[in-house]
Amino acid sequence: MTIRIIVMAFIAFVLLITCQSIAQDNSTNLPAAGAEPTPAGPSSEPSGAAKPATPSGIPTDVLGIADAMGRPFTVAFIMASVIGVWSVVERLVILRRRRVIPKAFVERFLMHLRAGRMDKSEAIAVCHQNQSPMADVFMHGVRKWGRPSVEVEQAVLDGGERQVTQLKKGLRVLNGVSTLSPLIGLLGTVVGMIRSFNDIATAGAMGQTQTLANGIALALLTTAVGLLIAIPAMAAYLYLAGRIDSIVMEMDRLGQELVHLVSAEALRERAVVATPREDAAQTGTTTAAPRARKPVAEK
């Protein structure tokens, strides 16, 4: 719910500042009341007069790009970049394998269960003490100790689904950044084209390329910056999704191994196997093998 509120607020903010930018452009480009539009004919200045040099071309430095895009789109892209970087770093920390599936804990826990040195209450206490995602999945299965394997497996699956949901929690934000950034760039393209056509309509700037340069620069730069943010965000999303899939497969394998150790069928099978061994051990220690009698010689 919090993620949805943040995304919706971000979209509303972008739309609001974009509408304000368009309104400001329209108000500045409209001629004053009673003023006549400047004719597009030849200028009254002599042809030999030197004109002031004006900068041309699309800027390539950071400050120039921010100035060409304007404050609304610059703020929107900065917010998208910060949110994307924060999501990637946070998921990389959360998805560490030794945090999700602690190797030492898993090996020691399963070894005690195989050897029969741990009962239900001890297993629950150990899982609660570890507090890792894999320990939480084990706890769901251990609580069904001695039940049929179907019930134990279903409990393990329920615990695994909850943990998978938590592991994928931050990926929705990253997916949103990779999806919304090109759309914001496309919106900037439309706004830039609107600005250019307004300049042509109000100032007759068909032959003045510098007058049209602002709108065209806004259109191109917002598209480029949006793609520059979206491409790394999508690559990070695919990488993190692949890591989650590998972790989920490992958790599923360990969960199935737990089912084969604590289900009713597994406990009954181990009891049947252990009973003949105990009987054989007790017989060997209490009963001695009878000695062969020597034949009595006939007199």
C-alpha positions in Angstrom: 0.0 0.0 0.0 2.8 2.4 0.8 4.5 1.7 -2.5 1.3 2.4 -4.4 0.8 5.7 -2.6 4.4 6.8 -3.4 4.1 5.9 -7.1 0.7 7.6 -7.4 2.0 10.7 -5.7 5.0 10.7 -8.0 2.8 10.5 -11.1 0.5 13.2 -9.9 3.5 15.4 -9.2 4.9 15.0 -12.7 1.5 15.7 -14.3 1.0 18.8 -12.2 4.4 20.4 -12.9 4.0 19.5 -16.6 0.7 21.2 -16.8 2.1 24.3 -15.0 5.1 24.3 -17.5 2.7 24.3 -20.5 0.6 27.0 -19.0 3.6 29.2 -18.3 4.8 28.7 -21.9 1.5 29.7 -23.3 1.2 32.8 -21.1 4.7 34.0 -22.1 4.2 33.4 -25.8 0.9 35.1 -26.2 1.1 38.7 -27.4 0.0 41.6 -25.2 -3.5 43.0 -25.7 -3.7 45.5 -28.6 -0.3 44.6 -29.8 0.2 43.6 -33.4 2.1 40.5 -34.3 5.5 41.1 -35.7 5.5 40.4 -39.4 7.7 37.6 -40.7 9.1 39.7 -43.5 12.6 41.0 -43.9 14.0 43.0 -40.9 14.4 46.7 -41.0 17.9 46.5 -39.8 20.7 46.9 -42.4 21.9 43.6 -43.7 25.5 44.4 -42.8 24.7 45.0 -39.1 26.3 42.4 -36.9 23.9 40.3 -34.9 24.7 39.1 -31.3 26.0 35.6 -31.2 23.5 33.2 -29.5 24.3 29.7 -28.3 23.2 27.0 -30.6 23.0 23.2 -30.4 21.9 20.8 -27.6 23.9 21.1 -24.4 25.9 18.2 -23.2 26.9 19.2 -19.7 24.8 18.4 -16.7 23.8 21.9 -15.8 23.0 22.8 -19.4 20.8 19.7 -19.8 19.0 20.5 -16.6 18.4 24.0 -17.7 17.2 22.9 -21.2 14.8 20.4 -19.7 13.4 22.8 -17.1 12.8 22.4 -13.5 9.7 20.1 -13.7 11.4 17.4 -15.7 14.7 17.7 -13.9 13.0 17.2 -10.6 11.0 14.2 -11.9 14.1 12.5 -13.3 16.1 13.2 -10.2 13.4 11.6 -8.1 13.2 8.6 -10.4 17.0 8.1 -10.3 17.1 8.3 -6.5 14.2 5.9 -6.1 15.8 3.4 -8.6 19.3 3.5 -6.9 17.7 3.1 -3.5 15.7 0.1 -4.6 18.7 -1.6 -6.2 20.9 -1.1 -3.1 18.2 -2.2 -0.7 17.4 -5.4 -2.7 21.1 -6.3 -3.0 21.4 -6.1 0.8 18.2 -8.1 1.4 18.9 -10.8 -1.2 22.3 -11.9 0.1 22.3 -15.7 0.1 23.9 -16.0 3.5 21.2 -13.9 4.9 18.3 -15.7 3.2 19.7 -19.2 3.5 22.3 -19.4 6.2 24.5 -22.4 5.3 25.7 -23.2 8.8 22.2 -23.1 10.3 20.6 -25.2 7.5 23.3 -27.9 7.7 23.3 -28.1 11.5 19.5 -28.1 11.6 19.0 -30.9 9.1 21.8 -33.0 10.6 20.1 -33.0 14.0 16.8 -34.0 12.4 18.4 -36.9 10.5 20.1 -38.1 13.7 16.9 -37.8 15.8 18.6 -35.5 18.3 15.9 -32.8 18.1 12.2 -32.9 18.9 9.4 -30.5 17.8 9.8 -27.9 20.6 13.5 -27.7 20.2 13.2 -27.3 16.4 10.7 -24.5 16.8 13.0 -22.8 19.3 16.0 -23.0 17.0 14.1 -21.6 14.0 12.7 -18.8 16.1 16.2 -17.9 17.3 17.7 -17.8 13.9 15.0 -15.5 12.3 16.1 -15.9 8.7 13.7 -16.5 5.8 14.7 -20.1 5.5 14.2 -20.6 9.3 10.7 -19.2 8.9 9.9 -21.7 6.2 11.3 -24.5 8.4 9.2 -23.3 11.3 6.0 -23.6 9.2 6.9 -27.2 8.4 8.0 -28.2 11.9 4.7 -27.0 13.4 3.1 -29.8 11.5 5.5 -32.4 13.0 4.1 -35.9 12.8 1.3 -35.0 10.4 0.9 -36.5 6.9 3.4 -35.4 4.3 0.6 -33.5 2.4 -0.1 -31.3 5.4 3.6 -30.7 6.1 4.3 -29.9 2.4 1.4 -27.5 2.3 2.6 -25.7 5.4 6.1 -25.4 3.8 4.6 -24.0 0.6 2.6 -21.4 2.5 5.6 -20.2 4.4 7.7 -20.1 1.2 5.0 -18.0 -0.6 5.1 -15.4 2.2 8.9 -15.2 2.0 8.9 -14.9 -1.8 6.5 -12.0 -1.5 8.8 -10.3 0.9 11.8 -10.9 -1.4 10.0 -9.4 -4.4 8.7 -6.5 -2.5 11.2 -3.9 -3.7 11.2 -5.1 -7.3 7.8 -3.5 -8.0 9.3 -0.1 -7.3 12.2 -0.8 -9.6 9.9 -2.0 -12.3 7.8 1.1 -11.9 10.9 3.3 -12.4 12.0 1.4 -15.6 8.4 1.8 -16.9 7.6 5.4 -16.0 10.9 7.0 -16.9 10.5 6.5 -20.7 6.9 7.7 -20.4 8.1 10.9 -18.7 10.6 11.3 -21.5 7.8 10.8 -24.0 5.7 13.4 -22.2 8.7 15.8 -22.4 8.8 15.2 -26.2 5.2 16.1 -26.5 5.6 19.2 -24.4 8.7 20.3 -26.4 6.7 19.9 -29.7 3.9 22.0 -28.2 6.4 24.7 -27.2 7.9 24.7 -30.7 4.5 25.0 -32.4 3.5 27.8 -30.0 6.7 29.7 -30.9 5.9 29.3 -34.6 2.3 30.4 -34.2 3.0 33.5 -32.0 6.4 34.7 -33.3 6.4 33.5 -36.9 9.7 31.7 -36.2 9.7 29.4 -39.1 13.0 30.8 -40.3 14.5 31.4 -36.9 16.0 28.1 -35.8 17.2 29.5 -32.4 13.6 30.3 -31.4 12.6 26.7 -32.1 15.7 25.2 -30.4 14.4 25.4 -26.9 11.4 23.2 -27.6 13.4 20.7 -29.8 16.1 20.5 -27.1 13.4 19.7 -24.5 11.9 17.0 -26.7 15.2 15.3 -27.4 16.8 15.6 -23.9 13.8 14.3 -21.9 13.6 11.3 -24.2 17.3 10.6 -23.9 17.4 11.0 -20.1 14.3 8.9 -19.6 15.9 6.1 -21.6 19.2 6.5 -19.7 17.3 5.9 -16.4 15.1 3.2 -17.7 17.7 0.9 -19.3 19.9 0.4 -16.1 16.7 0.0 -14.0 15.4 -2.7 -16.3 18.8 -4.5 -16.3 18.9 -4.4 -12.5 15.3 -5.6 -12.3 16.1 -8.7 -14.5 19.3 -9.5 -12.5 17.5 -9.3 -9.2 14.5 -11.3 -10.5 17.0 -14.1 -11.6 18.6 -14.1 -8.2 15.3 -14.4 -6.5 14.4 -17.4 -8.7 17.6 -19.2 -7.8 17.0 -18.5 -4.1 13.4 -19.8 -4.3 14.6 -23.0 -6.0 17.1 -23.7 -3.2 14.4 -22.9 -0.6 12.0 -25.3 -2.2 14.7 -28.1 -2.3 15.4 -27.7 1.4 11.7 -27.5 2.3 11.1 -30.9 0.5 14.0 -32.4 2.5 12.3 -31.2 5.7 9.1 -32.8 4.7 10.9 -36.2 4.3 12.2 -35.8 7.9 9.3 -34.7 10.0 6.2 -36.1 8.3 4.3 -39.0 9.8 5.4 -41.4 7.0 9.1 -40.4 7.5 8.9 -40.9 11.3 7.1 -44.2 10.9 9.7 -45.4 8.5 12.6 -44.4 10.7 10.9 -46.1 13.7 10.5 -49.4 11.7 14.1 -49.3 10.6 15.4 -48.5 14.1 13.4 -51.3 15.9 15.2 -54.3 14.4 18.6 -52.6 15.1 17.6 -52.1 18.8 16.3 -55.7 19.1 19.5 -57.0 17.6 21.7 -54.9 19.9 19.8 -56.1 23.0 19.9 -59.7 21.9 23.6 -59.6 21.3 24.3 -58.2 24.8 22.0 -60.4 26.9 22.0 -63.8 25.2 25.1 -65.8 24.6 25.4 -68.2 21.7 25.0 -71.9 22.8 28.1 -74.0 22.9 28.3 -77.2 20.8 28.3 -80.3 23.0 31.0 -82.9 22.5 29.7 -86.4 21.7 29.8 -88.8 24.6 32.1 -91.7 23.9 30.5 -95.1 24.2 31.9 -97.4 26.8 
